[in-house]
């Protein structure tokens, strides 16, 4: 049996979980509300603040949906209680980031600035200090959405392996390559 799917999810105080007909799981908490449709073959039981998911058979389809469904529900519970945060770092000479509300303006080496509007569920902030790289901080209660927004911002200028310039996750290690060397004979 799946170790991930088998482990129970403890629901913290202040979080309510509602499982409606058709296995639509809705999680409400202090940071917001999320809902996800779970495979209808799986059975979800909520008893005394502990949520467990059972699968009917050991078919490959049921086995794969078992662990996935448990992870999705756990991410929703964690998101509405503590939330998620992703920091992006702009590495490069002249790279800048600023925001006005949910409008992000990036200057990342192109002839024009890039404007990107983040969804309302994602809180955006930028920090620029002298002597360090600009930081773009994303916060949200939806793990899938914040990951997708961070990946989109990173795609505007991916880190390149020769100088390491680009938009990268804070703490991400970029594998560097040696440049060309002149071969005089």
N, C-alpha and C positions, 0 to 999 in steps of 0.2 A: 504494500500500500504506500501511497505517497506520503513522505514525511511531512511535507509542507501542507498538503491538504488535510492530513489527519490532525494536525495541531490545532487546538481551539483558539478562538479569539476572545480575549477578555474585553468587555465593553466598560470603559471608564465612566465615572460619575459625570453627569451633565451631558452624556451622549445618548441619543435614542436611536434605535435601529428598528425599522419597520419593513417586514417582508410581506408584500402584497401578492395578489394572485398573478401567476405567470412568473414567479420568482424575480420580481422587481424589488431590489434592496435599496432602501432609502435611509441614509445616515444623516442625522442632524446633530450639530454640536455648536460650541461657542464661536468657531471660525466660519461656519457656513453650513450648507446642505449639499450633499452629493447623492446621486442615484445611479445604479448600474443594473442592467438586465443580466441575470445569471442563467446558465443553461437550465432548461425546464426539467431535465431528467434528474438533476441533483436535488437533494432534500436539505433544507436549511432549518435548523432548530435553534431557538433562543431560550435558554433556561438559566435563570438567576444570574444574569449578566455575563453569560458565556455563550458564544455563538459557535456552533459546530456545523460542518458540511459533510454529508454522506453521499456516496455514489452508489448507484444500483448494481452495477456489474464491473468486471475488470476489463471491459473492452478498451482499446486504445483511445477512443474518443472520450469515454467517461473518465479515464485516468488523466488525460491531458487537461480536461475541463476542471477536474477536481482541484488540483494545485493552483491553477490559474484563478479560479473563482475565489479561493481562499485568500490569495495574494491581493486581488483587486479589492475585496471587502476590507482586508486589513489596512491597505493603503488609504481607503476612504476614512476608516476610523482614526487612523493616525493623522490624516490631513485635517479633519475637522477639530481635532484636539490641539495639536501643536503646529500644524502647517509645514510647508516645505520652503526651502530657501536655496537659490542657486546664484553663485557669484561668477561673473564673467570678467576676464581681464583683457584689456586692449594693449597689445605689445607692439610697439612700432613708433618711430619718430614722427611726431605730428599727429598721432592718433588721438582723437578726442571723443567724448561722449557727454551729452547733456539731455535733460528731459524736461518737458513741460506737461505735467500730468501723466497721461499714458502715451504721449508722443515721444519717441526716442529719436534723437538726432545723432548719427554716427559719422565721424570723419575718419575713414580708414584707408587713405591713400588713393582714392579715386579722384577724378576731376570735379566731382560733385558730392555733397553730403547725402547720406542715406537716411530717409525718414521712415520709421516703423511704428505703427500703432499697435500697442499690446491690448489684449482683451481686458474687459473690465474686471475680471476675476483675478488678474495678476497685478500686484502692486510693484511699481517700478521706481527705482532710485539710482542715481549716479553719484559717484564720489571721485573727485579729482584733487590730488594733493601734489604739491611740488616735489619733484624727485622720485615719484612713484608712478606706476601705470594707472590709467583710469580704470575704475571698477564699475560695472553695471550689476545691480542687485535686483533679483526677481524673487517675489514672495507670493505664495498662493496656497490654497487648501487642496487644490486638484493636482496630483502628482503627474498625471498624463499631460495636462495642459501646460504646466510650467516647463516640463521637459521638452515639449514640442516648440514652445516659444523660445527657449534657450537654444535649441538646435537651429532654429531659423535665424536667430541673431548671429550665431557662430558661423552660419553658412555664408554670410555677407563677405567675410574674409577669413577663410580657414587658415590655421597656422601652417606656414610652409617650412620644410625641413632644412633649408640652407641658412637662413638668418633667424628663424623662429618668430617672424613677425606674423600678426594676425589676431583674431579673437579666439581666446581659449578659456576653458573653465579654470577657475582659480585653483592652483595646485596641480594642474595637468602638466605632465611631462611630455615635451615634444622631442621625438627622436631626431637628432641632428645628423646631417650628412656632410661629408667633406665636399668642398666646391671643386671646380676645375683647377688643375695645376698646369702650368705651361710646360710643354715637353720639348725643351730646346736640346738639340743634339750636337 
